[in-house]
Amino acid sequence: MLAFLSSSDNDIFLITFPETFKSKVLKKDNRCLFAMDERANYIFENAIHWNYTTFEGRAFLIPNGSPLFLQVREAFIEKNPWEMAFFLREDLEMYHIKSDHLVCSGESA
């Protein structure tokens, strides 16, 4: 995976390329686990504590140029405007991971 966004509904959007191992595997079997780091809430003093939320879900390829693809790509650009050229690449693939189950919460006790 090269980049990801998440929603408040635990929907995850990730970007990769067709030649990557991850893309090839997801095309064969869309079931997946996704570990999302908690950098936005990261506190250095808690560095040794678990810092990931893990979801079980299914990944769906979003057709390049579709309204959803364009909307999510714009959100990626807004999040990282200095990476615009990367997000505009023609060979970019975007997957929507629909979360079926929360495996492990990144929230510390």
N, C-alpha and C positions, 0 to 999 in steps of 0.2 A: 504494500500500500504506500502511496506517496502523499496522500492528504485525505483528511476526513472532516466531516461536519456532523453534528448531532442535533436532534430536536428535543424539545421538552417531552415529546411522546416516545422517546427512546428510539426514534428512527435514526439510522446512521447512513450517511452518504459517503462513499469513498471513491477515490480516483486512482486509476492505475493504467497500465498499457497492455495491449493484447499479448505481447511476447513475455510478460512476466509469469512466473510460476503461479502466483496467486490467481491471476485471471484464468489461466488454463485449468486450474483445479476447480474454481467456482463454476466454470462452464460445464464441467463433468458432474458436479454435485453441489447444489447451491446451499446445502446445509453448512453452517459455520459457527464458530465461536469468535467473538470480537472483544478484545481487551482494550478499553479506552482509559488512557491515563488521566489523572485528575490535576493536570498542571495549573488549571485556572484556580484551584483551591490549595495548591501545594504550599506547605510551610516547611522551611529547611529543618526546623527542629524535629519534625516528624518524619524525617527522611527514611528511617528504618521501618516505618509502618507501611502496610499495604497501601498502594497508591493507584489501584486500578479498579474499574468496574468492568465486569465480564458479562456479556450477553450471549445467549444462544439464539440463533435466528436463521433466516433464509435470505440469500442475496439474489437480487434481480437486476439484470443489466438494463439500464435506462437507454433507450435508443438515442443516439447522437442527433441533436437538432430538434428533439421533441420539446414541447413546452416545459415539461418537468426538468429535462436536461438543462435547458437554457436558464430556467429560474434558479436551479441549484448552482450552476456554474457562476451565475452572477453573485450568489451568496459567498462562494469561494473567493471570488475576486474582491468583494467588499471586505472579507476577513483578512486577505493577504494581497493588497493591491500591487505590491512590489513584485508579485509572482504572476502578473497578468499574462505574460507571454506563455508561461507554462500552461495555464488554464485554457488558453485559446488554441492549443495544439490540436490538429485535425485527428490525430490517432489516439486521443484521450478516450478512455473508457470510464464510465461512471456506474457504480452499483448502488442500489438501495438495499440496505440490510434492514429487514423488518424483524424487530426483536420479538421472539416468542417467549423468552424466559430470562429473568435475571438470575445469573449463576452466582455472582459474588459482588456485593456492593463495595465500592471504594471508600465508603464513609468509615472513618475510624470510630471505634467504640469509646 
